[in-house]
Amino acid sequence: MFKTLAAKVVSEVNRVYARTPSFRRSIVNSFRSGSVVTNMTLVFDNKTSRSQLKQRTSNFHQQFHLPEHCIRKHNCCEGTLSLQFSLNQTFNSDLSNPSSSMFKTLAAKVVSEVNRVYARTPSFRRSIVNSFRSGSVVTNMTLVFDNKTSVPSSSSAQATFTNSSTSLNIVSGSTIVDSSATSGSAPRPTAFSLAALPLSLALLMVQLLAS
């Protein structure tokens, strides 16, 4: 159910922001009750002006007839760690393109497994795939926590990951957790500018679930 609804939400949000300069993709981080609060991340090539983002958010509100209070944009000081590991599989050039179906499929699988591993880590919020590159498939991610002070040590986070079993075919000894990303909420490895939008999408959920 999560994957089906997430795919529909991502499709609609991507369509709304398609004409926003430097927009790359949207990611569903989580759903929670009330009615269905949807927490997403919008990913851009670089920093987009506040006016552009505000206009697109207004368009989103108007298109789905959502109450003004239901859309909230957050630029908070979350804490982050960078996570890198290699998957023991053949690299395909499509994995270099975040818009490709191959990238999205693998990214969804990786995020699901990583989120499961860190689910019991205090203050853990979500994980984000920044990029895939060859060798075999080097996966570069960002782990996001509530705030800077709640970020675990890199050694602790690495131990948590390496000592957990996943369905990912990870190359032994390839895992690296780096604390260099803890200075802000935006993933440093890709220089993407991220804006998290928790959306209370009661009407939108009804429309999507009915389709």
LINZI-V110836 format. One record per helix or strand of 2 or more residues. SS is the DSSP state (2 for helix, 1 for strand). FROM is the first residue (numbers start at 1). LEN is the number of residues. If there is no record, write none. Layout:
ss = <SS | SS>
from = <FROM | FROM>
len = <LEN | LEN>
This chain:
ss = <2 | 1 | 1 | 2 | 2 | 1 | 1 | 2 | 2 | 1 | 1 | 2 | 2 | 1 | 2 | 1 | 2>
from = <2 | 23 | 36 | 50 | 68 | 71 | 79 | 93 | 101 | 124 | 137 | 148 | 154 | 176 | 179 | 193 | 202>
len = <15 | 11 | 9 | 15 | 3 | 4 | 9 | 4 | 18 | 11 | 9 | 3 | 9 | 3 | 3 | 8 | 9>
